[in-house]
Amino acid sequence: MRHDLTLIAAIPHASACQCGRCMAEHRRQIREGKRDALLGLAVGAVISIVLIAIHFWPAIEATLGVRP
């Protein structure tokens, strides 16, 4: 069974594997990595929106007529 280098680096027993467990583990790691990346993007977007709102809050208040 032939393995690519990223698989061998990610899973220690990959060079001797004949059972497919290493491929399943590799797919699981990719899936978790994608989930972590999306979570990071979501958190970054929320933080950006909050910072933009704080920066423009005086203009928002003036537009909405909150301040006299």
Secondary structure, 3 states (H helix, E strand, C coil): CCCCHHHHHHCHHHHHCCCCHHHHHHHHHHHHHHHHHHHHHHHHHHHHHHHHHHHCHHHHHHHHCCCC
